[in-house]
Amino acid sequence: MHVIVIGAGVVGATTALSLAERGLGVTVIDRHAEAAAETSHANGGGVTPGHAEPWNSPGIARRLLSRSGSGEPFRIHPHALPGLVGWGLRFLWQSKAERYYSNARHNTRLAVYSGQCLKRLRERHDLRYDQYTDGSLELYFDQAELDHALDLRRRIGDPGVEIRVISVDEVLAMEPALAPVAGRMAGAMLLPLHESGDACAFSSEMLRCAEELGAQIRLGCEVRRLERQGDRVIGVRLDGELIEADAVVLAAGVASPALVRSLGLKLPIYPVKGYSATLELEQAELAPTIPLLDLEHRIVTARFGNRLRMAGLADFDGYNRTIRPDRIQVLLDSACALLPRLADEIRSGRAETWAGLRPMTPKGPPMLGPTRVPGLYLNTGHGSMGWTQAAGSAEILADLLTEKPPAIDLDGLGAP
C-alpha cells in the first residue's frame, strides 16, 4: 500500500514515520524546502496533555471583548471580520458548557494518548530535539483563576492527567528564576507528565527516521490539486507530475481547506496567528529550566539548550503571516514581566521573532480519519495542540489505514 502525506510539519512528519513503521510505502510532500517551515517552525514548544482544553470556554465572548486589542493577548483585526463571522459563530456556539466540556474531554483523551505514543517513539528511535521531560509549571497570580483551573480539570476528569498544586515556596525550589515575581504569585500547578522540545527539530528527526525506513521525502514540491478517478482520490498533481497512491493523508494545517474545496468538502479551519521570540542566552543561569505557562499574560516559555523560547498571543488576522512589531512588543513585555532578571537580554533586539498560523476548529479537537471521499484521510485542525497531539494522531491514522482498531475512542475526533 502506498500513502501520500501532504505536509511535513510535526503532524505530517510524525504520521509519515508511523506509516513507514507499519511497512507501508510513504511519500511526504511539502511545498517548503525544509521540514516544519510553517506552524511547527517556532511554536511554544510545549507537549501539554494536561492543558488541552479548547480556547472557547464558557464566557469567551466577554473575555474576547475585554481583552482584545493592540496590547492584549487576543486581537481581532477588522479586515479579518468578513471571513471570521461564520467560523466565529460556530466557535461561540461550542462554548456552551455542555459542548465545551465534551470537546475538552475529547481533546484531552487524544493528548494523553499522544504523550504515551511520544514516549514510545523515543524508546524506538534515538531522537534529539532539545527535549525536556520532567514536567511543566502553570503559574497563577490570582487565587480565583487557580481555583477555576482546578475545577476545570475535575470536570474533564481524565485519569491520565496528573496534577499537583504546589505552594510558592515549592515553585521557587523548583525554579529559582521566578523569585522576583514570587510575591505576586497565588500558587501553581505542577504537571509531571508534561514535556517540551523543539518541534521543528523533532519534525526533521521524524522525516529522517521515516526515510531510513524507505519513505520518499519530496520537499519543495507544491500540491496543485488532489487527483480523482470517479469518486475516489487516487493521488496528487504537482507541477507537471502525477503521483498516484492508494490513500492520501492531508496534514497541511491551515492550507487544508483550500486543497479539498474542489472535492466539495468544507473544513471548518480558521488560522489564528501566534508569535514567538527565541533568544540565545548570554546569562543562562538566570533563565528558567522548566517550561512555564503564565496564565496572567497568556505566554509560555521553554528552554532548548542555551535558547529560550517565549511564545503566545492569538491574532484573528486571516492568512496574514506578517510579524507585527507591536504584537512582538506585547510578547516581549510579558516575558520581561515574568522574568525581570532577563529583561535586558529580552529587550536587546537579539531575539529571533516568528509568527505562525494555528489551524483552529470551532470545537477545538482536530479532524482525524477517512472522509466521505474514498481514498482521502484527514489529520488536521489541531489548533495550538499540534505538537502535543502529533504522535497519537499519527498512530491513529496508521491504525485506520492498516485496518486495525485505534487504541482510543475516536468519538468527537472524526473527519467530516
GULO-632669 format. One record per residue (C-alpha): z, y, x. Coordinates in steps of 0.05 Angstrom, whole numbers, plus 5000, padded with zeros to 4 digits. Each point is the difference from the previous one (the first is absolute). Layout:
<rs>
<r Z="Z" Y="Y" X="X"/>
...
</rs>
This chain:
<rs>
<r Z="5000" Y="5000" X="5000"/>
<r Z="4981" Y="5069" X="5026"/>
<r Z="5040" Y="5061" X="4979"/>
<r Z="4985" Y="5073" X="5013"/>
<r Z="5059" Y="5047" X="5006"/>
<r Z="4983" Y="5073" X="4990"/>
<r Z="5050" Y="5043" X="5037"/>
<r Z="5035" Y="4993" X="5067"/>
<r Z="5064" Y="5037" X="4984"/>
<r Z="5066" Y="4964" X="5000"/>
<r Z="4985" Y="4965" X="4934"/>
<r Z="4929" Y="4979" X="5016"/>
<r Z="5015" Y="4979" X="5072"/>
<r Z="5059" Y="4958" X="4979"/>
<r Z="4959" Y="4968" X="4945"/>
<r Z="4947" Y="4982" X="5050"/>
<r Z="5050" Y="4963" X="5043"/>
<r Z="5031" Y="4963" X="4941"/>
<r Z="4931" Y="4976" X="4979"/>
<r Z="4981" Y="4980" X="5071"/>
<r Z="5064" Y="4961" X="5006"/>
<r Z="4979" Y="4959" X="4939"/>
<r Z="4936" Y="4981" X="5036"/>
<r Z="4954" Y="5046" X="4959"/>
<r Z="4941" Y="5037" X="5030"/>
<r Z="5017" Y="5074" X="5000"/>
<r Z="4961" Y="5063" X="5012"/>
<r Z="5039" Y="5066" X="5002"/>
<r Z="4960" Y="5063" X="4987"/>
<r Z="5025" Y="5071" X="5009"/>
<r Z="4961" Y="5066" X="5006"/>
<r Z="5044" Y="5024" X="5057"/>
<r Z="4992" Y="4980" X="5073"/>
<r Z="5073" Y="4978" X="5005"/>
<r Z="5052" Y="4965" X="4957"/>
<r Z="5046" Y="5039" X="4955"/>
<r Z="4963" Y="5066" X="5006"/>
<r Z="5022" Y="5027" X="4933"/>
<r Z="5064" Y="4988" X="4959"/>
<r Z="5031" Y="4951" X="5050"/>
<r Z="4985" Y="5043" X="5061"/>
<r Z="5065" Y="5040" X="5005"/>
<r Z="5042" Y="4985" X="4940"/>
<r Z="5076" Y="5002" X="4997"/>
<r Z="5006" Y="4932" X="5034"/>
<r Z="5052" Y="4970" X="4954"/>
<r Z="4999" Y="4929" X="4971"/>
<r Z="5049" Y="5013" X="4943"/>
<r Z="5005" Y="4946" X="4947"/>
<r Z="5066" Y="5029" X="4976"/>
<r Z="4967" Y="5067" X="4985"/>
<r Z="4937" Y="4977" X="4963"/>
<r Z="5011" Y="5033" X="4933"/>
<r Z="4942" Y="5042" X="4973"/>
<r Z="5003" Y="5075" X="5005"/>
<r Z="4997" Y="5014" X="4926"/>
<r Z="5073" Y="4987" X="4981"/>
<r Z="5025" Y="5028" X="4933"/>
<r Z="5001" Y="5075" X="5004"/>
<r Z="4943" Y="5006" X="5050"/>
<r Z="4965" Y="5054" X="4960"/>
<r Z="5060" Y="5046" X="5006"/>
<r Z="5008" Y="4985" X="5074"/>
<r Z="4927" Y="5013" X="5015"/>
<r Z="5004" Y="5068" X="4965"/>
<r Z="5064" Y="5019" X="5036"/>
<r Z="4982" Y="4974" X="5070"/>
<r Z="4925" Y="5012" X="5003"/>
<r Z="4977" Y="5057" X="5043"/>
<r Z="4979" Y="5021" X="5070"/>
<r Z="5070" Y="4989" X="5028"/>
<r Z="5019" Y="4939" X="4959"/>
<r Z="4991" Y="4924" X="5011"/>
<r Z="4948" Y="4997" X="4943"/>
<r Z="4940" Y="5046" X="4992"/>
<r Z="4947" Y="5000" X="4946"/>
<r Z="4938" Y="5039" X="5022"/>
<r Z="4964" Y="5035" X="4942"/>
<r Z="4931" Y="4976" X="5021"/>
<r Z="5024" Y="4928" X="4991"/>
<r Z="5022" Y="5007" X="4928"/>
<r Z="4935" Y="4981" X="4965"/>
<r Z="4998" Y="4932" X="5036"/>
<r Z="5075" Y="4990" X="4993"/>
<r Z="5010" Y="5009" X="4925"/>
<r Z="4981" Y="4930" X="4976"/>
<r Z="5036" Y="4964" X="5056"/>
<r Z="5059" Y="5047" X="4996"/>
<r Z="5011" Y="4987" X="4926"/>
<r Z="5001" Y="4925" X="5014"/>
<r Z="5048" Y="5013" X="5058"/>
<r Z="5047" Y="5037" X="4954"/>
<r Z="4994" Y="4948" X="4944"/>
<r Z="5022" Y="4946" X="5050"/>
<r Z="5063" Y="5041" X="5015"/>
<r Z="5033" Y="4977" X="4935"/>
<r Z="5063" Y="4963" X="5021"/>
<r Z="4979" Y="4930" X="4976"/>
<r Z="4931" Y="5004" X="5033"/>
<r Z="5027" Y="5031" X="5063"/>
<r Z="5053" Y="4948" X="5013"/>
<r Z="4951" Y="4944" X="4985"/>
<r Z="4950" Y="5029" X="5050"/>
<r Z="5056" Y="5009" X="5051"/>
<r Z="5018" Y="4926" X="4995"/>
<r Z="4927" Y="4980" X="5009"/>
<r Z="4992" Y="5044" X="5061"/>
<r Z="5066" Y="4977" X="5030"/>
<r Z="4984" Y="4927" X="4989"/>
<r Z="4936" Y="5008" X="5039"/>
<r Z="5033" Y="5042" X="5054"/>
<r Z="5056" Y="4949" X="5012"/>
<r Z="4950" Y="4943" X="5004"/>
<r Z="4958" Y="5041" X="5047"/>
<r Z="5058" Y="5012" X="5047"/>
<r Z="5009" Y="4925" X="5004"/>
<r Z="4926" Y="4990" X="5015"/>
<r Z="5003" Y="5053" X="5054"/>
<r Z="5056" Y="4963" X="5036"/>
<r Z="4960" Y="4936" X="4996"/>
<r Z="4939" Y="5036" X="5029"/>
<r Z="5041" Y="5019" X="5060"/>
<r Z="5022" Y="4928" X="5008"/>
<r Z="4928" Y="4977" X="5002"/>
<r Z="4971" Y="5055" X="5043"/>
<r Z="5022" Y="5041" X="5060"/>
<r Z="4997" Y="5069" X="4967"/>
<r Z="5015" Y="5066" X="5034"/>
<r Z="5001" Y="5063" X="4957"/>
<r Z="5064" Y="5037" X="5021"/>
<r Z="5038" Y="4962" X="4947"/>
<r Z="5073" Y="5012" X="4983"/>
<r Z="5031" Y="4945" X="4959"/>
<r Z="5074" Y="5018" X="4992"/>
<r Z="4999" Y="5038" X="4934"/>
<r Z="4997" Y="5072" X="4977"/>
<r Z="5045" Y="5054" X="4972"/>
<r Z="4991" Y="5039" X="4936"/>
<r Z="5038" Y="5065" X="5006"/>
<r Z="5031" Y="5036" X="4941"/>
<r Z="5027" Y="5071" X="5001"/>
<r Z="5021" Y="4999" X="4927"/>
<r Z="5048" Y="4948" X="4970"/>
<r Z="4964" Y="5001" X="4933"/>
<r Z="4935" Y="4982" X="5035"/>
<r Z="5033" Y="4942" X="5035"/>
<r Z="5031" Y="4976" X="4935"/>
<r Z="4932" Y="5005" X="4966"/>
<r Z="4966" Y="4960" X="5056"/>
<r Z="5052" Y="4945" X="4995"/>
<r Z="4992" Y="4997" X="4924"/>
<r Z="4924" Y="4993" X="5010"/>
<r Z="5009" Y="4942" X="5048"/>
<r Z="5047" Y="4966" X="4951"/>
<r Z="4949" Y="5007" X="4944"/>
<r Z="4944" Y="4972" X="5043"/>
<r Z="5047" Y="4943" X="5020"/>
<r Z="4956" Y="4964" X="5051"/>
<r Z="5043" Y="4949" X="5038"/>
<r Z="4956" Y="5008" X="5061"/>
<r Z="5022" Y="5072" X="5010"/>
<r Z="5062" Y="5006" X="5043"/>
<r Z="5037" Y="5067" X="4997"/>
<r Z="5064" Y="5025" X="5031"/>
<r Z="5030" Y="5067" X="4982"/>
<r Z="5031" Y="5029" X="5063"/>
<r Z="5044" Y="5059" X="5016"/>
<r Z="4980" Y="5060" X="5042"/>
<r Z="5042" Y="4974" X="5057"/>
<r Z="4962" Y="4934" X="4998"/>
<r Z="4934" Y="5039" X="4998"/>
<r Z="5020" Y="5037" X="5064"/>
<r Z="5021" Y="4936" X="5034"/>
<r Z="4930" Y="4972" X="4986"/>
<r Z="4961" Y="5064" X="5013"/>
<r Z="5034" Y="5054" X="5041"/>
<r Z="4938" Y="5045" X="4995"/>
<r Z="5024" Y="5018" X="4929"/>
<r Z="5066" Y="5031" X="5024"/>
<r Z="4978" Y="5073" X="4987"/>
<r Z="4987" Y="4986" X="4926"/>
<r Z="5059" Y="4953" X="4988"/>
<r Z="5042" Y="5053" X="4968"/>
<r Z="4950" Y="5008" X="4943"/>
<r Z="4989" Y="4926" X="4989"/>
<r Z="5028" Y="4964" X="4938"/>
<r Z="4985" Y="4930" X="5027"/>
<r Z="4943" Y="4953" X="5014"/>
<r Z="4970" Y="4933" X="4983"/>
<r Z="4987" Y="4951" X="5055"/>
<r Z="4942" Y="4953" X="4984"/>
<r Z="5005" Y="4945" X="5053"/>
<r Z="4933" Y="4967" X="4983"/>
<r Z="4959" Y="5063" X="5009"/>
<r Z="4955" Y="5008" X="5060"/>
<r Z="4954" Y="5051" X="5031"/>
<r Z="4938" Y="4997" X="5044"/>
<r Z="4934" Y="5033" X="5016"/>
<r Z="4955" Y="4978" X="4943"/>
<r Z="4938" Y="5021" X="5038"/>
<r Z="5018" Y="4956" X="5060"/>
<r Z="5019" Y="4944" X="4953"/>
<r Z="4932" Y="5004" X="4966"/>
<r Z="4965" Y="4993" X="5067"/>
<r Z="5044" Y="4940" X="5015"/>
<r Z="4980" Y="4968" X="4934"/>
<r Z="4926" Y="5009" X="5016"/>
<r Z="5011" Y="4972" X="5070"/>
<r Z="5033" Y="4938" X="4973"/>
<r Z="4949" Y="4991" X="4945"/>
<r Z="4943" Y="5006" X="5050"/>
<r Z="5032" Y="4947" X="5044"/>
<r Z="4996" Y="4954" X="4939"/>
<r Z="4926" Y="5014" X="4990"/>
<r Z="4999" Y="5061" X="4955"/>
<r Z="4942" Y="5049" X="5009"/>
<r Z="5022" Y="5072" X="5007"/>
<r Z="4948" Y="5052" X="4980"/>
<r Z="5029" Y="5069" X="5014"/>
<r Z="4958" Y="5063" X="4994"/>
<r Z="4961" Y="4969" X="4942"/>
<r Z="5001" Y="5032" X="4931"/>
<r Z="4993" Y="4959" X="4937"/>
<r Z="4948" Y="5036" X="4957"/>
<r Z="5008" Y="4955" X="4940"/>
<r Z="5024" Y="4933" X="4975"/>
<r Z="4942" Y="4953" X="4990"/>
<r Z="4994" Y="4961" X="4935"/>
<r Z="4960" Y="4941" X="4978"/>
<r Z="5005" Y="4995" X="4924"/>
<r Z="5073" Y="5013" X="4983"/>
<r Z="5027" Y="4978" X="5067"/>
<r Z="5014" Y="5040" X="5064"/>
<r Z="4965" Y="4963" X="5056"/>
<r Z="5012" Y="5047" X="5059"/>
<r Z="4994" Y="5071" X="5024"/>
<r Z="4942" Y="5045" X="5020"/>
<r Z="5006" Y="5041" X="5064"/>
<r Z="4946" Y="5046" X="5027"/>
<r Z="4940" Y="4953" X="5000"/>
<r Z="5042" Y="4937" X="5001"/>
<r Z="5025" Y="4952" X="4947"/>
<r Z="5061" Y="4957" X="5017"/>
<r Z="5011" Y="4944" X="4951"/>
<r Z="5066" Y="4967" X="4984"/>
<r Z="5033" Y="4954" X="4950"/>
<r Z="5052" Y="5054" X="4985"/>
<r Z="5013" Y="5073" X="5016"/>
<r Z="5070" Y="5028" X="5007"/>
<r Z="5004" Y="5075" X="4989"/>
<r Z="5056" Y="5029" X="5043"/>
<r Z="4972" Y="5070" X="5009"/>
<r Z="5058" Y="5042" X="4974"/>
<r Z="4978" Y="5066" X="4969"/>
<r Z="4926" Y="4981" X="5012"/>
<r Z="5007" Y="4940" X="4953"/>
<r Z="4983" Y="5034" X="4933"/>
<r Z="4933" Y="5027" X="5024"/>
<r Z="4978" Y="4931" X="5026"/>
<r Z="5010" Y="4965" X="4933"/>
<r Z="4977" Y="5055" X="4952"/>
<r Z="4929" Y="4972" X="4997"/>
<r Z="5029" Y="4934" X="4977"/>
<r Z="5032" Y="5032" X="4939"/>
<r Z="5070" Y="4996" X="5029"/>
<r Z="5046" Y="5060" X="4998"/>
<r Z="5058" Y="4995" X="5048"/>
<r Z="5058" Y="5048" X="4984"/>
<r Z="5011" Y="5023" X="5071"/>
<r Z="5015" Y="5072" X="5018"/>
<r Z="5007" Y="5025" X="5072"/>
<r Z="5067" Y="5032" X="5015"/>
<r Z="5002" Y="5033" X="5068"/>
<r Z="5056" Y="4990" X="5048"/>
<r Z="5012" Y="5031" X="5068"/>
<r Z="5030" Y="4978" X="5066"/>
<r Z="5015" Y="5029" X="5068"/>
<r Z="5009" Y="4955" X="5061"/>
<r Z="5038" Y="5027" X="5060"/>
<r Z="5000" Y="4972" X="5071"/>
<r Z="5074" Y="5010" X="5015"/>
<r Z="5026" Y="5036" X="5061"/>
<r Z="5073" Y="4991" X="4979"/>
<r Z="4997" Y="4930" X="4971"/>
<r Z="5076" Y="4994" X="5004"/>
<r Z="5006" Y="5053" X="4945"/>
<r Z="4953" Y="4965" X="4952"/>
<r Z="5020" Y="4947" X="4948"/>
<r Z="4986" Y="4927" X="5015"/>
<r Z="5008" Y="4971" X="4930"/>
<r Z="4949" Y="5020" X="4947"/>
<r Z="5026" Y="5055" X="4954"/>
<r Z="4984" Y="5021" X="4929"/>
<r Z="5026" Y="5069" X="4983"/>
<r Z="5005" Y="5004" X="4924"/>
<r Z="5015" Y="5074" X="5000"/>
<r Z="4935" Y="5021" X="5035"/>
<r Z="4959" Y="4938" X="4981"/>
<r Z="4980" Y="4984" X="5072"/>
<r Z="5004" Y="4937" X="5043"/>
<r Z="5006" Y="4991" X="5075"/>
<r Z="4984" Y="4940" X="5044"/>
<r Z="5001" Y="4987" X="5075"/>
<r Z="4941" Y="4967" X="5034"/>
<r Z="5024" Y="4993" X="5071"/>
<r Z="5003" Y="5071" X="5027"/>
<r Z="4965" Y="5029" X="4939"/>
<r Z="5034" Y="5028" X="4939"/>
<r Z="4961" Y="4998" X="4934"/>
<r Z="5020" Y="5049" X="4945"/>
<r Z="4965" Y="4991" X="4933"/>
<r Z="5003" Y="5020" X="4928"/>
<r Z="4975" Y="5048" X="4946"/>
<r Z="4955" Y="4984" X="4940"/>
<r Z="4941" Y="5045" X="4986"/>
<r Z="4955" Y="4991" X="4940"/>
<r Z="4939" Y="5029" X="5035"/>
<r Z="4944" Y="4955" X="4978"/>
<r Z="4961" Y="4967" X="5057"/>
<r Z="5013" Y="5059" X="5046"/>
<r Z="5024" Y="4973" X="5067"/>
<r Z="5011" Y="5069" X="5031"/>
<r Z="5064" Y="5007" X="5040"/>
<r Z="5030" Y="5062" X="4969"/>
<r Z="5042" Y="5039" X="5051"/>
<r Z="5050" Y="5024" X="4947"/>
<r Z="5014" Y="4929" X="4978"/>
<r Z="5009" Y="4976" X="5071"/>
<r Z="5050" Y="5057" X="5009"/>
<r Z="5039" Y="4974" X="4940"/>
<r Z="5003" Y="4932" X="5032"/>
<r Z="5021" Y="5027" X="5068"/>
<r Z="5053" Y="5045" X="4969"/>
<r Z="5029" Y="4941" X="4962"/>
<r Z="5002" Y="4959" X="5064"/>
<r Z="5035" Y="5056" X="5036"/>
<r Z="5052" Y="5005" X="4945"/>
<r Z="5014" Y="4925" X="5006"/>
<r Z="4997" Y="4998" X="5077"/>
<r Z="5021" Y="5069" X="5024"/>
<r Z="5011" Y="4976" X="5072"/>
<r Z="4926" Y="4986" X="5003"/>
<r Z="4978" Y="5064" X="4967"/>
<r Z="4971" Y="5031" X="5063"/>
<r Z="4958" Y="4938" X="5013"/>
<r Z="4978" Y="4994" X="4928"/>
<r Z="4978" Y="5074" X="4999"/>
<r Z="4968" Y="4997" X="5069"/>
<r Z="4930" Y="4989" X="4972"/>
<r Z="4992" Y="4934" X="5038"/>
<r Z="5004" Y="4956" X="4938"/>
<r Z="4936" Y="4965" X="4979"/>
<r Z="4990" Y="5016" X="4926"/>
<r Z="4964" Y="4958" X="4949"/>
<r Z="4985" Y="4995" X="4925"/>
<r Z="4982" Y="4938" X="4961"/>
<r Z="4985" Y="4982" X="4928"/>
<r Z="5045" Y="4950" X="4965"/>
<r Z="4963" Y="4958" X="4947"/>
<r Z="5048" Y="5009" X="4942"/>
<r Z="4997" Y="4964" X="4933"/>
<r Z="5033" Y="5029" X="4937"/>
<r Z="5047" Y="4940" X="4996"/>
<r Z="5018" Y="4995" X="5073"/>
<r Z="4985" Y="4927" X="5016"/>
<r Z="4933" Y="4983" X="5034"/>
<r Z="4942" Y="4962" X="4970"/>
<r Z="4992" Y="4930" X="5028"/>
<r Z="4954" Y="4942" X="4985"/>
<r Z="4935" Y="4985" X="4964"/>
<r Z="4965" Y="5051" X="4956"/>
<r Z="4958" Y="4987" X="4938"/>
<r Z="4940" Y="5002" X="5046"/>
<r Z="4993" Y="4931" X="5031"/>
<r Z="5004" Y="4999" X="5076"/>
<r Z="5038" Y="5066" X="5005"/>
<r Z="5074" Y="5003" X="5018"/>
<r Z="5046" Y="5060" X="5007"/>
<r Z="5054" Y="5014" X="5050"/>
<r Z="5009" Y="5075" X="4991"/>
<r Z="5041" Y="5055" X="4967"/>
<r Z="5063" Y="4990" X="5041"/>
<r Z="5017" Y="5074" X="5001"/>
<r Z="5054" Y="5014" X="5052"/>
<r Z="5016" Y="4926" X="5005"/>
<r Z="4939" Y="4974" X="5037"/>
<r Z="5037" Y="4986" X="5065"/>
<r Z="5059" Y="4970" X="4962"/>
<r Z="4958" Y="4955" X="4955"/>
<r Z="4942" Y="4983" X="5046"/>
<r Z="5022" Y="4932" X="5025"/>
<r Z="5020" Y="4974" X="4932"/>
<r Z="4937" Y="5027" X="4966"/>
<r Z="4958" Y="4966" X="5053"/>
<r Z="5033" Y="4933" X="4989"/>
<r Z="4990" Y="5006" X="4924"/>
<r Z="4926" Y="5014" X="5009"/>
<r Z="4994" Y="4941" X="5047"/>
<r Z="5035" Y="4955" X="4950"/>
<r Z="4955" Y="5022" X="4943"/>
<r Z="4936" Y="4991" X="5041"/>
<r Z="5021" Y="4930" X="5021"/>
<r Z="5022" Y="4982" X="4929"/>
<r Z="5073" Y="4993" X="5017"/>
<r Z="5056" Y="5027" X="4956"/>
<r Z="5029" Y="5064" X="5030"/>
<r Z="5072" Y="4996" X="5023"/>
<r Z="5023" Y="5056" X="4952"/>
<r Z="4987" Y="5018" X="4928"/>
<r Z="4940" Y="5047" X="4995"/>
<r Z="5022" Y="5031" X="4934"/>
<r Z="4987" Y="5075" X="5005"/>
<r Z="4958" Y="4993" X="5063"/>
<r Z="4933" Y="4976" X="4973"/>
<r Z="4931" Y="5033" X="5006"/>
<r Z="4967" Y="5032" X="4939"/>
</rs>
